[in-house]
Every structure is written in structure tokens, then in C-alpha cells.
């Protein structure tokens, strides 16, 4: 008999000791304890890598823009290079192009799509050179003025570390996937001191599930990485903000309208980046993969000469936006310049994250929007910095299709409970707007071009929402152990029989027979009894057991038949299930979602899946 979790129906029949024994490892596999320990190690390493990458970026920024060898925190905005500044970004672009062309093609881009591809199509395997070269390429790109954030490459690097550790330890592809997500969560959390955002970015962009066996390790890795960040940088938030507060519930309408505006901005960013990637990929030059990033970086240099705030991560500019330190003209020029600097640089094939740049674009436009509204509704608008904060989340939530990550991230940055409601309204509207007009997000559009099918939606599988007694057939034929083959063949036509349980005289299950069993015996041998023909290649199930668990047992035993019995003690047959009956659940789900299918086409009424 196949092992099965104890259902609610028969749990009461067990003693407390037996109940504990049968329940152990059902809701959470014991192996997860081991994975959690490894996840903490991944989190610590990911935190250290994030800190190391940030310092490497500062080193190259100091070296290239100020001519000094220093790891001090700095910003390229205040450089005094004049026209010469236009030549700094192409140096980084050329170095990155060389690394991509000769050593590792997956260095190209902002990192998260490559991690998604490894999870969904590469059995969660990532190469060692990615973990080594991605931080180096990112430091070259951002340290020479690239308009990127460090978070995307750190997420890819952390994911590579988790994947490599899983490969070394010989873990299954699923648990390699969990460790890869742990590394990604660690990278996000350690970059911004945002443990919840780290957890959610792993769930929304890599795991596409919310299950204890993956959620718990990811949370521990994120917490460990945040601890490393706090050790080096303290509790001070990366973007301190004043205590924002709504003037009243009526103001939410302005945040809702801003959500539509940020959705338009996000849609433009996705479409423009898509077009530019195609443009640079189709350049007919030899060694275009080397020269394209340098050309994009040269254009960046020209933009940066006029608007130096586009250079680097722009963390200082984000702080100024959130604290109302910029004029409307500056806000708009910085946001527009950062938009074009990002899409041109990233489209040309260099490396860097899109999170921080999207904050600059959204923050500048959101603050300018609030200032304009303030002109018409002076008593309704609370603070332009408040709108800047919410718009930052709305733009990233729209382009990345990660609304919960965006809401929680900006909430963690502001430490302001009054920001939560406007964040939810604006981010969800922006995300919905982008989904209406774009099938793909900025994270998936590159993968779709490679012919990969990517969906960022996830839900509880229908097999986990139904119990086996909801799909079993309660009207079925039963044969007894003493029945002869001759009598059974006379009573039932083999062509009309699926499979039948074989029961003893006391109606307890003995085995099964099917049409093949009835037809394969030659007529002279009709004296065989059902007890002699009974087979054991079926799955035993109990009322209340999930279809998902039963289906797993079917796959492990490689069988198509299930017999549902009353309990382990009585073994009285209640129903039978075939693989096709389980497939009917997909039809019920479609009917539930669309109403297009007629229940009359089904063999039995659809169960409630609520």
C-alpha cells in the first residue's frame, strides 16, 4: 500500500503518539531544517558580497571621477572633469563588453532575467564565473558612471552563490532553486537594509510560490544578510524621509491618478528598452557585443555632461527628491535624463540594476506631479516628497510586475505607516495599467524573445484545492475474491470496464483488476479466480486527502488507478479514481474562472473549490 498523510476523517482513530508520528514531516519536510541552515550561510555570504560590491563601486567611482584610490562613499555628480567626463563611461562600457564577449554572455543586462531563466529552465544551475565576474562587471559599469543600481547584479550574484552551494552539496533542482532565491533575497536585503523586500523579491520574481519549504529558508537568508548590512552600515535607513501624512482620504484620488501616470511611464520604459535592445542586437558590425556597450556609454556621457545626476546609482539624488530639495525644473530634467540614460545604456548591452534608476524616474515625475496639483488644490496636497516616495514604488512595481515588493520596499524605507495606503493604491493601479497593455515585464521581455514562456502570475494549484472524495466515482463495479474469471466475463463486458476493486468476503479491499486482466487469459483458463488475478499497482487513498498528494503518489508508483477506502482499519471501498478524473479539475477551474465550459459536458457536477 502507498503511504499517505493521515486525513481528518481517521485522525481521531489514532493514539496521540501515533498521531504525532504520522503527522511529523507532513506539513513541512524534515529536510527543510537542513536547507534553513544552509540558507543562513547563503544569507551571510550574500550580505558580505553586497557590501563588497558597494565598496568596489565606490572605489572605481573615486578612481575614475576624482583620481584617488579610496573606498570612501562618494557620488560622481560633483565631479569637476568638464567635457572630459563624457569619456569616462565608455571606458566602463568597453570593459564590460570585453567581459561579455570573451568570458560570460549572461553578464549582459540587469541580472534578474538571467536568474529567472536559471530557475525556470536551467534546473537552477548557475556558473561559478557568474558569481565572480558579475560584481566586477557591475563595478566597472557603475563606477564609470553607469546609471544603474547595484541591486540587480547583487541579486544575480547572490543567486549564483546559492545555486553553486546547492550543486556542491548535491541538492535536488528544487532545493537549488530555493537556495538561489535565498541568495537573491540576501542581495536585495543587504543592499537596502530591507529584509521584507528581499523576501518578496525572491517570491515574486524567482520562486512564484508561497510555500513553507521555500518561504522559511528565504526569510532566514534575508534576515542574515540584513544583519550583515547593519553590522557595516548601522540601522540608519539608506533614504531617510520626513514623517509624511495624508491631508485626508480625498487625497487618495490624486495618488490614484498618479498611479495611471506612472503606469504610462513604466509602459514607455518597457517598450523603449525592448526597441533599443533589438536595435543594438541587430547592428551589423563585427564584435558588436564589445562596441555596443561603449557606444551606449558614450551617449550616457553626453547626457551626464548636461545632467550629472544621471551618473551612478543616484542614491544622493533620491534622498534630495524625498526631502523636497530640488526645483520642479530639476526634478523633470533629472527624471527624463535618467530615463533615457537607463534605456540607452541597458539596451546597448551593458550590466546594471533597474531598481534604483526607476526610483529616480518615478520620484522626479511624482514630485513634479504633486507640485502641479498643489497649484490647483493647495489644501489637498500634503507633501511633494510623499508623492515622490509613492511614485518610486509605482514605476518599479509596474515595470517589474512586482507590486508587493515595491510597496513593502518603499514602506521599509520610509518607516511611515501613513505611507502604506497611498502606496497600495498607486502601485496597484500602475501595475494593473501596465498589465492591460503589456504581456511582458521588463524582467521577462528578454526571455520571451528567446522563445521561453514566462508567467509572473501564480496561484494555489487546483490539485491542492480539492480532496480526493470530490473527484472519485461513487458508482463503480466490485468483484469478489472468489469470483471466477468466467463468471466475471459473463457479467461485465471487458470493453466497458475501466478497473474494478477486488474485495474479500468482508468487503475489505484485496486489489484491482481491469479490462486487460479479463482479456489476457485464454478461454480454457477461465477457472482463475479474482484473488489470483488481483493486482497491487494502484494508489490507496482516504477521504479528505488532497488530490495533489494522491497525484504525487500516482506519479511515484507510475500508476493511473486510485482506490479510496474508508480508513486504514476498515479498508471498505468508497470510490475509485482514474487519471482522467483528476484532469477534470482543470475543466472545473476554467469554468470557475471563465464560465465558458458547460457542466453538462462533465461526468459529474463540479465540486466547490472555495
C-alpha positions as CSV (number, residue, x, y, z in Angstrom):
1,X,0.0,0.0,0.0
2,X,1.1,3.5,-0.6
3,X,1.9,5.7,2.3
4,X,-0.4,8.6,2.8
5,X,-0.9,11.5,5.3
6,X,-3.5,10.9,7.9
7,X,-6.7,12.6,6.9
8,X,-9.1,14.5,9.2
9,X,-11.6,11.6,8.9
10,X,-9.3,9.0,10.5
11,X,-7.0,11.1,12.7
12,X,-9.3,10.6,15.7
13,X,-8.8,6.8,15.4
14,X,-5.1,7.1,16.3
15,X,-3.5,7.5,19.7
16,X,-1.7,10.7,20.4
17,X,1.7,9.0,19.9
18,X,0.7,7.5,16.6
19,X,-0.9,10.8,15.5
20,X,2.3,12.7,16.2
21,X,4.3,10.1,14.4
22,X,2.1,10.2,11.3
23,X,1.9,14.0,11.3
24,X,5.7,14.5,11.5
25,X,7.1,15.7,8.2
26,X,3.7,16.1,6.5
27,X,3.2,19.9,6.5
28,X,7.0,20.5,6.3
29,X,9.6,18.1,5.2
30,X,12.4,17.5,7.8
31,X,15.0,18.2,5.1
32,X,13.9,21.9,5.2
33,X,15.7,22.2,8.6
34,X,19.0,21.4,6.8
35,X,18.1,23.8,4.0
36,X,17.4,26.5,6.5
37,X,20.9,26.1,8.0
38,X,22.4,26.4,4.5
39,X,20.2,29.4,3.8
40,X,21.6,31.3,6.7
41,X,25.1,30.6,5.4
42,X,24.0,31.8,1.9
43,X,22.5,34.9,3.5
44,X,25.7,35.8,5.3
45,X,27.8,35.3,2.2
46,X,25.3,37.3,0.2
47,X,25.4,40.1,2.7
48,X,29.2,40.2,2.5
49,X,29.2,40.1,-1.3
50,X,26.7,43.0,-1.4
51,X,28.9,45.1,0.9
52,X,32.0,44.2,-1.1
53,X,30.3,45.2,-4.4
54,X,29.2,48.5,-3.0
55,X,32.7,49.3,-1.8
56,X,34.1,48.2,-5.2
57,X,31.7,50.6,-6.9
58,X,32.9,53.4,-4.6
59,X,36.5,52.5,-5.4
60,X,36.1,52.8,-9.1
61,X,34.0,55.9,-8.8
62,X,36.7,57.6,-6.7
63,X,39.3,56.4,-9.2
64,X,37.6,57.4,-12.4
65,X,35.9,60.7,-11.4
66,X,38.2,62.1,-8.7
67,X,41.6,60.4,-9.5
68,X,42.0,58.9,-6.0
69,X,42.3,55.3,-4.8
70,X,39.7,55.3,-2.0
71,X,36.8,53.2,-0.8
72,X,35.1,56.2,0.7
73,X,31.4,56.7,-0.1
74,X,31.2,59.1,-3.0
75,X,28.9,60.4,-5.8
76,X,30.1,61.2,-9.4
77,X,27.6,64.1,-9.5
78,X,30.0,66.6,-8.1
79,X,33.0,65.9,-10.4
80,X,35.0,68.7,-12.0
81,X,36.0,67.0,-15.2
82,X,34.1,69.2,-17.5
83,X,33.9,67.9,-21.1
84,X,36.3,65.1,-20.2
85,X,33.5,63.5,-18.2
86,X,32.0,62.2,-21.5
87,X,34.9,59.9,-22.0
88,X,34.6,58.1,-18.6
89,X,31.5,56.0,-19.2
90,X,32.8,54.5,-22.5
91,X,35.8,53.1,-20.6
92,X,33.5,51.0,-18.4
93,X,31.3,50.1,-21.4
94,X,34.3,48.8,-23.3
95,X,35.5,46.7,-20.3
96,X,32.0,45.2,-19.8
97,X,31.7,44.5,-23.5
98,X,35.0,42.6,-23.4
99,X,33.9,40.5,-20.4
100,X,30.6,39.7,-22.0
101,X,32.1,38.7,-25.4
102,X,35.1,36.7,-24.2
103,X,34.1,35.3,-20.9
104,X,30.4,35.3,-19.9
105,X,27.4,36.3,-22.1
106,X,25.0,36.2,-19.2
107,X,26.7,39.3,-17.7
108,X,24.7,41.4,-20.1
109,X,21.6,43.0,-18.7
110,X,20.3,43.8,-15.2
111,X,20.7,40.3,-13.8
112,X,17.2,39.2,-12.7
113,X,16.1,37.8,-16.1
114,X,19.2,35.6,-16.1
115,X,18.4,34.4,-12.6
116,X,14.8,33.7,-13.6
117,X,16.0,31.7,-16.6
118,X,18.2,29.6,-14.4
119,X,15.3,28.9,-12.1
120,X,12.7,28.1,-14.7
121,X,14.7,26.4,-17.4
122,X,18.2,25.7,-16.2
123,X,17.4,23.4,-13.2
124,X,18.7,26.3,-11.0
125,X,22.3,25.8,-12.2
126,X,24.5,28.9,-12.4
127,X,28.2,29.0,-13.2
128,X,31.0,30.0,-10.8
129,X,32.2,32.6,-13.2
130,X,28.9,34.5,-12.9
131,X,29.5,34.8,-9.2
132,X,33.0,36.2,-9.8
133,X,32.5,38.3,-13.0
134,X,29.1,39.9,-12.4
135,X,30.3,42.0,-9.4
136,X,33.4,43.0,-11.3
137,X,31.5,44.0,-14.5
138,X,28.9,45.9,-12.4
139,X,31.7,47.8,-10.5
140,X,33.2,48.7,-13.9
141,X,29.8,49.9,-15.3
142,X,28.5,51.8,-12.3
143,X,32.0,53.0,-11.2
144,X,32.5,54.7,-14.6
145,X,29.1,56.4,-14.4
146,X,26.6,53.8,-15.5
147,X,23.1,54.9,-14.5
148,X,22.3,51.7,-12.7
149,X,21.5,50.4,-9.3
150,X,23.7,47.7,-7.7
151,X,20.7,45.6,-6.6
152,X,20.0,43.6,-9.8
153,X,23.6,42.4,-10.2
154,X,23.8,41.6,-6.5
155,X,20.6,39.6,-6.8
156,X,22.1,37.6,-9.7
157,X,25.4,37.2,-7.8
158,X,23.7,36.1,-4.6
159,X,21.6,33.7,-6.7
160,X,24.7,32.2,-8.3
161,X,26.2,31.7,-4.8
162,X,23.1,29.8,-3.6
163,X,23.0,27.7,-6.8
164,X,26.7,26.8,-6.6
165,X,26.4,25.8,-2.9
166,X,23.3,23.6,-3.8
167,X,25.3,22.0,-6.6
168,X,28.3,21.3,-4.4
169,X,26.0,19.7,-1.7
170,X,24.2,17.6,-4.4
171,X,20.8,19.0,-3.6
172,X,17.8,18.5,-5.9
173,X,16.9,21.1,-8.5
174,X,14.0,22.3,-6.3
175,X,16.2,23.0,-3.3
176,X,18.9,24.5,-5.6
177,X,16.1,26.8,-6.7
178,X,15.3,27.7,-3.0
179,X,19.0,28.5,-2.3
180,X,19.2,30.5,-5.5
181,X,16.2,32.5,-4.2
182,X,17.9,32.8,-0.8
183,X,20.9,34.4,-2.4
184,X,18.8,36.8,-4.4
185,X,16.8,37.8,-1.3
186,X,20.1,38.3,0.6
187,X,21.4,40.6,-2.1
188,X,18.3,42.8,-2.1
189,X,18.1,42.9,1.7
190,X,21.7,43.7,2.2
191,X,21.7,46.5,-0.4
192,X,18.9,48.5,1.1
193,X,18.6,47.1,4.7
194,X,15.2,45.9,3.6
195,X,14.6,42.3,4.8
196,X,10.9,42.1,3.9
197,X,11.5,43.5,0.4
198,X,14.3,40.9,0.0
199,X,11.8,38.1,0.8
200,X,9.2,39.4,-1.6
201,X,11.5,39.9,-4.5
202,X,12.5,36.3,-4.2
203,X,8.9,35.2,-4.1
204,X,7.6,37.4,-6.9
205,X,10.5,37.2,-9.3
206,X,12.1,33.8,-8.7
207,X,10.0,31.3,-6.7
208,X,6.5,32.1,-7.9
209,X,5.1,30.3,-4.9
210,X,4.5,30.9,-1.2
211,X,5.2,27.5,0.5
212,X,6.7,26.9,3.9
213,X,9.6,24.8,2.5
214,X,10.8,27.7,0.4
215,X,9.5,30.7,2.3
216,X,11.1,29.9,5.6
217,X,14.7,29.5,4.2
218,X,14.4,32.6,2.1
219,X,13.2,34.6,5.1
220,X,16.1,33.4,7.2
221,X,18.6,34.2,4.4
222,X,17.2,37.7,4.1
223,X,17.4,38.3,7.8
224,X,21.0,37.1,8.0
225,X,22.0,39.4,5.1
226,X,20.3,42.3,6.7
227,X,22.3,41.6,9.9
228,X,25.5,41.8,7.9
229,X,24.4,45.1,6.4
230,X,23.6,46.5,9.8
231,X,27.0,45.4,11.1
232,X,28.7,47.5,8.4
233,X,26.3,50.4,8.0
234,X,24.2,50.5,11.2
235,X,20.4,51.0,11.4
236,X,20.3,54.3,9.5
237,X,18.0,54.0,6.6
238,X,19.5,54.5,3.1
239,X,16.9,57.1,2.2
240,X,15.7,58.9,5.4
241,X,12.4,60.7,4.9
242,X,10.2,63.1,6.9
243,X,7.0,61.8,8.6
244,X,4.6,62.1,5.7
245,X,0.9,62.3,6.4
246,X,-2.3,62.5,4.2
247,X,-4.4,65.6,4.4
248,X,-7.4,63.4,4.2
249,X,-8.9,60.4,2.4
250,X,-9.8,62.7,-0.5
251,X,-6.1,63.0,-1.3
252,X,-6.1,59.3,-2.3
253,X,-7.7,60.3,-5.6
254,X,-4.6,62.2,-6.5
255,X,-2.5,59.1,-5.7
256,X,-4.8,57.0,-7.8
257,X,-4.4,59.3,-10.8
258,X,-0.7,59.3,-10.3
259,X,-0.8,55.5,-10.5
260,X,-2.1,55.8,-14.0
261,X,0.6,58.3,-14.9
262,X,3.3,56.1,-13.5
263,X,1.8,53.1,-15.4
264,X,2.2,55.1,-18.6
265,X,5.8,55.9,-17.7
266,X,6.5,52.2,-16.9
267,X,4.9,51.1,-20.2
268,X,7.1,53.6,-22.1
269,X,10.2,52.3,-20.3
270,X,9.4,48.6,-21.2
271,X,8.6,49.4,-24.9
272,X,11.6,51.7,-25.4
273,X,14.1,49.3,-23.8
274,X,12.7,46.5,-25.9
275,X,13.2,48.5,-29.1
276,X,16.7,49.6,-28.2
277,X,17.8,46.1,-27.3
278,X,16.6,44.9,-30.7
279,X,18.4,47.9,-32.4
280,X,21.7,47.2,-30.8
281,X,21.5,43.5,-31.2
282,X,21.0,43.9,-35.0
283,X,23.9,46.2,-35.6
284,X,25.9,44.7,-38.5
285,X,29.3,45.4,-37.0
286,X,31.8,42.8,-36.2
287,X,32.3,42.5,-32.4
288,X,29.1,44.5,-31.9
289,X,28.8,42.9,-28.4
290,X,32.0,44.6,-27.5
291,X,31.4,48.0,-29.1
292,X,27.7,48.4,-28.4
293,X,28.1,49.0,-24.6
294,X,30.8,51.5,-25.3
295,X,28.6,53.4,-27.8
296,X,25.7,53.4,-25.3
297,X,28.1,54.6,-22.6
298,X,29.3,57.4,-24.8
299,X,25.7,58.7,-25.2
300,X,25.4,58.4,-21.5
301,X,28.5,60.6,-21.1
302,X,26.9,63.3,-23.2
303,X,23.7,63.1,-21.2
304,X,25.7,63.2,-18.0
305,X,27.6,66.2,-19.0
306,X,24.4,68.2,-19.0
307,X,22.6,66.4,-16.2
308,X,25.4,64.9,-13.9
309,X,22.7,63.4,-11.6
310,X,22.2,60.5,-14.0
311,X,25.7,59.1,-13.3
312,X,26.0,56.2,-10.9
313,X,23.3,54.8,-8.5
314,X,21.9,58.3,-7.8
315,X,21.2,57.5,-4.2
316,X,22.0,61.0,-3.2
317,X,19.5,62.4,-5.8
318,X,16.8,60.0,-4.4
319,X,17.4,61.5,-0.9
320,X,17.0,65.0,-2.3
321,X,13.8,64.1,-4.0
322,X,12.3,62.6,-0.9
323,X,13.2,65.7,1.1
324,X,12.0,68.3,-1.3
325,X,15.4,69.7,-2.1
326,X,15.0,70.1,-5.8
327,X,13.1,72.5,-8.0
328,X,10.4,71.3,-10.4
329,X,12.6,72.1,-13.4
330,X,15.4,70.0,-11.9
331,X,13.0,67.1,-11.0
332,X,11.7,66.8,-14.5
333,X,15.1,67.2,-16.2
334,X,16.7,64.6,-13.9
335,X,13.8,62.1,-14.4
336,X,13.8,62.5,-18.2
337,X,17.6,62.3,-18.4
338,X,17.7,59.2,-16.2
339,X,15.0,57.5,-18.2
340,X,17.0,57.9,-21.4
341,X,20.3,57.2,-19.8
342,X,18.9,53.9,-18.4
343,X,17.2,52.6,-21.5
344,X,20.1,53.5,-23.8
345,X,22.8,52.1,-21.5
346,X,20.9,48.9,-20.7
347,X,19.7,48.5,-24.3
348,X,23.2,48.7,-25.6
349,X,24.2,45.6,-23.7
350,X,26.0,46.7,-20.5
351,X,25.2,45.5,-17.0
352,X,23.4,47.1,-14.0
353,X,20.2,47.1,-12.0
354,X,16.9,48.9,-12.9
355,X,15.5,49.3,-9.4
356,X,17.4,52.5,-8.4
357,X,17.0,54.2,-11.8
358,X,13.3,53.5,-11.8
359,X,13.2,55.2,-8.3
360,X,14.8,58.3,-9.8
361,X,12.4,58.4,-12.8
362,X,9.3,57.9,-10.7
363,X,10.5,60.1,-7.8
364,X,11.2,63.1,-10.1
365,X,7.9,62.8,-12.0
366,X,5.9,62.1,-8.9
367,X,7.2,65.2,-7.0
368,X,6.7,67.4,-10.1
369,X,3.1,66.0,-10.4
370,X,2.4,66.9,-6.7
371,X,3.8,70.4,-7.2
372,X,1.4,70.9,-10.2
373,X,-1.5,69.5,-8.2
374,X,-0.6,71.8,-5.3
375,X,-1.0,74.8,-7.6
376,X,-4.7,73.8,-8.3
377,X,-5.5,72.1,-5.0
378,X,-3.3,73.9,-2.4
379,X,-5.2,72.4,0.6
380,X,-5.4,68.9,-0.7
381,X,-1.7,68.0,-1.5
382,X,0.3,67.0,1.6
383,X,4.0,67.0,0.6
384,X,5.6,66.6,-2.9
385,X,8.2,64.3,-1.2
386,X,5.3,62.0,-0.2
387,X,4.3,61.7,-3.9
388,X,7.9,61.1,-4.9
389,X,8.1,58.2,-2.5
390,X,4.8,56.6,-3.8
391,X,5.7,57.2,-7.5
392,X,9.0,55.5,-7.0
393,X,7.2,52.3,-5.9
394,X,4.6,52.7,-8.7
395,X,7.1,52.8,-11.5
396,X,9.1,49.8,-10.3
397,X,6.0,47.8,-9.4
398,X,4.7,48.4,-13.0
399,X,7.8,47.6,-14.9
400,X,8.9,44.6,-12.8
401,X,5.5,43.2,-12.2
402,X,6.4,43.0,-8.5
403,X,3.8,45.2,-6.8
404,X,4.2,43.7,-3.3
405,X,7.9,44.0,-3.4
406,X,7.6,47.7,-4.3
407,X,5.0,48.5,-1.7
408,X,6.9,46.8,1.1
409,X,10.3,48.2,0.0
410,X,9.3,51.8,0.0
411,X,7.3,51.3,3.2
412,X,10.5,49.9,4.8
413,X,12.5,52.9,3.5
414,X,10.0,55.5,4.8
415,X,9.3,53.8,8.2
416,X,6.0,55.6,8.0
417,X,2.7,53.8,8.5
418,X,0.8,56.7,6.8
419,X,2.5,55.8,3.5
420,X,1.0,52.4,3.3
421,X,-2.4,53.3,1.9
422,X,-1.2,55.6,-0.8
423,X,1.4,53.0,-1.8
424,X,-1.2,50.3,-2.2
425,X,-3.5,52.5,-4.3
426,X,-0.9,53.9,-6.6
427,X,1.3,50.8,-7.1
428,X,-1.7,48.5,-7.8
429,X,-3.2,50.9,-10.3
430,X,0.2,51.3,-12.0
431,X,0.7,47.6,-12.1
432,X,-2.8,46.9,-13.4
433,X,-2.4,49.6,-16.1
434,X,0.9,48.1,-17.4
435,X,-0.6,44.6,-17.4
436,X,-3.5,45.8,-19.5
437,X,-1.2,47.0,-22.3
438,X,1.9,44.7,-22.0
439,X,2.0,41.0,-21.8
440,X,5.6,41.1,-20.6
441,X,7.5,43.0,-17.9
442,X,11.0,44.4,-18.0
443,X,12.1,41.2,-16.3
444,X,10.7,38.8,-18.8
445,X,10.7,40.6,-22.2
446,X,14.3,39.5,-23.0
447,X,13.4,35.8,-22.1
448,X,10.3,35.9,-24.2
449,X,12.4,36.9,-27.2
450,X,14.4,33.7,-26.7
451,X,11.2,31.6,-27.0
452,X,10.8,31.0,-23.3
453,X,7.3,31.0,-21.8
454,X,7.3,33.1,-18.7
455,X,4.4,33.8,-16.4
456,X,4.7,36.0,-13.3
457,X,1.3,35.0,-12.0
458,X,1.0,32.2,-9.5
459,X,-1.9,30.7,-7.6
460,X,-2.6,27.7,-5.4
461,X,-2.6,24.7,-7.8
462,X,-6.1,23.3,-8.4
463,X,-4.9,19.9,-7.3
464,X,-4.2,21.3,-3.8
465,X,-7.7,22.9,-3.6
466,X,-9.7,19.7,-3.9
467,X,-9.9,16.5,-1.9
468,X,-9.9,13.0,-3.4
469,X,-13.5,12.3,-2.4
470,X,-14.6,15.3,-4.5
471,X,-13.3,13.7,-7.7
472,X,-13.8,10.0,-7.0
473,X,-16.6,8.0,-8.7
474,X,-19.0,6.7,-6.1
475,X,-20.8,4.4,-8.5
476,X,-18.5,1.6,-9.6
477,X,-18.3,-2.2,-10.0
478,X,-16.8,-4.5,-7.4
479,X,-15.8,-8.1,-7.8
480,X,-15.2,-10.6,-5.0
481,X,-12.1,-12.6,-4.5
482,X,-13.8,-16.0,-5.0
483,X,-15.4,-14.9,-8.3
484,X,-14.1,-16.8,-11.3
485,X,-12.9,-15.2,-14.5
486,X,-15.6,-16.9,-16.4
487,X,-18.4,-15.5,-14.2
488,X,-16.9,-12.0,-14.3
489,X,-16.5,-12.0,-18.1
490,X,-20.1,-13.2,-18.5
491,X,-21.4,-10.4,-16.2
492,X,-19.2,-7.5,-17.5
493,X,-18.1,-6.7,-21.0
494,X,-14.3,-6.0,-20.8
495,X,-14.7,-3.2,-23.4
496,X,-17.0,-1.4,-20.9
497,X,-14.9,-1.9,-17.8
498,X,-12.2,0.6,-16.6
499,X,-10.9,-1.1,-13.4
500,X,-12.7,-2.8,-10.6
501,X,-11.7,-3.2,-6.9
502,X,-11.4,-6.8,-5.8
503,X,-12.8,-7.3,-2.2
504,X,-12.8,-10.2,0.3
505,X,-16.0,-11.7,1.8
506,X,-16.0,-9.0,4.5
507,X,-15.9,-6.2,1.7
508,X,-12.3,-5.2,2.5
509,X,-10.0,-4.3,-0.4
510,X,-7.8,-7.0,-1.8
511,X,-6.6,-5.5,-5.1
512,X,-7.8,-4.4,-8.5
513,X,-8.5,-5.9,-11.9
514,X,-9.0,-4.1,-15.2
515,X,-10.2,-4.9,-18.7
516,X,-6.7,-6.1,-19.8
517,X,-6.7,-8.6,-16.9
518,X,-10.1,-10.0,-18.1
519,X,-9.0,-10.3,-21.7
520,X,-5.5,-11.6,-21.5
521,X,-6.4,-15.1,-20.1
522,X,-7.3,-17.7,-22.8
523,X,-10.8,-19.3,-22.5
524,X,-9.5,-22.7,-21.3
525,X,-8.2,-21.0,-18.2
526,X,-11.5,-19.4,-17.1
527,X,-11.1,-21.2,-13.8
528,X,-8.8,-18.4,-12.4
529,X,-10.4,-16.5,-9.5
530,X,-10.2,-12.8,-9.0
531,X,-8.0,-13.3,-6.0
532,X,-5.4,-14.8,-8.3
533,X,-5.7,-12.0,-10.8
534,X,-5.8,-9.1,-8.3
535,X,-3.0,-6.6,-8.9
536,X,-1.4,-4.1,-6.5
537,X,-0.4,-1.4,-8.9
538,X,-2.7,1.3,-7.6
539,X,-2.7,4.0,-5.0
540,X,-4.6,3.8,-1.8
541,X,-6.3,7.0,-0.7
542,X,-8.5,8.2,2.1
543,X,-11.4,10.7,2.3
544,X,-10.2,14.2,2.9
545,X,-6.8,13.6,1.4
546,X,-5.7,16.3,-1.2
547,X,-5.8,15.4,-4.8
548,X,-2.2,16.8,-5.0
549,X,-0.9,14.3,-2.6
550,X,-2.7,11.4,-4.3
551,X,-1.4,12.6,-7.7
552,X,2.2,12.6,-6.3
553,X,1.8,9.0,-5.2
554,X,0.4,8.1,-8.6
555,X,3.5,9.5,-10.3
556,X,5.9,7.9,-7.9
557,X,4.3,4.5,-8.4
558,X,3.7,5.2,-12.1
559,X,0.1,4.1,-12.0
560,X,-3.2,5.6,-13.1
561,X,-5.7,4.0,-10.7
562,X,-6.7,5.1,-7.2
563,X,-8.9,3.3,-4.7
564,X,-10.5,5.4,-1.9
565,X,-11.2,3.4,1.3
566,X,-12.9,4.4,4.5
567,X,-9.9,4.1,6.8
568,X,-6.8,2.1,7.4
569,X,-8.7,-0.2,9.8
570,X,-11.8,-1.0,7.8
571,X,-10.5,-0.8,4.2
572,X,-14.0,-0.6,2.9
573,X,-14.0,0.8,-0.7
574,X,-15.8,4.2,-1.0
575,X,-14.8,5.1,-4.6
576,X,-12.4,4.9,-7.4
577,X,-10.4,7.5,-9.3
578,X,-8.6,7.4,-12.6
579,X,-6.0,9.9,-14.0
580,X,-8.7,11.3,-16.3
581,X,-10.9,12.1,-13.3
582,X,-8.1,14.3,-11.9
583,X,-7.8,16.1,-15.2
584,X,-11.4,17.1,-14.9
585,X,-10.3,19.5,-12.2
586,X,-8.7,21.7,-14.9
587,X,-12.1,21.9,-16.6
588,X,-13.8,22.9,-13.3
589,X,-11.2,25.6,-12.8
590,X,-11.7,27.0,-16.3
591,X,-15.5,27.0,-15.6
592,X,-14.9,28.8,-12.3
593,X,-12.7,31.5,-13.9
594,X,-14.5,32.0,-17.2
595,X,-17.9,30.3,-17.2
596,X,-17.3,29.1,-20.7
597,X,-17.5,25.4,-20.1
598,X,-20.8,23.7,-19.7
599,X,-21.1,21.4,-16.7
600,X,-23.3,19.2,-18.9
601,X,-20.1,18.1,-20.6
602,X,-18.7,16.7,-17.4
603,X,-19.5,13.3,-16.0
604,X,-20.4,14.7,-12.6
605,X,-21.1,18.1,-11.0
606,X,-18.2,20.3,-10.3
607,X,-17.1,20.4,-6.6
608,X,-16.8,23.7,-4.8
609,X,-13.2,24.8,-4.9
610,X,-13.6,27.6,-2.5
